[in-house]
């Protein structure tokens, strides 16, 4: 069996309508918190939002 490494999460160019509300529900935060942190583009909460959105809507790529 070979070892496979996952790359950093990548988001699609356009996220579907209502993605902020879905990610907020998963993370247990308010949708406005998601909007503010995405607009800011940095911080611990932003990183959690990106990881959650990538897990739900992102493309999975593997490096060999």
Secondary structure, 3 states (H helix, E strand, C coil): CCCCEECCCECCCCCCCCHHHHHHHHHCCCHHHHHHHHHHCCCHHHHHHHHHHHHHHCECCEEC
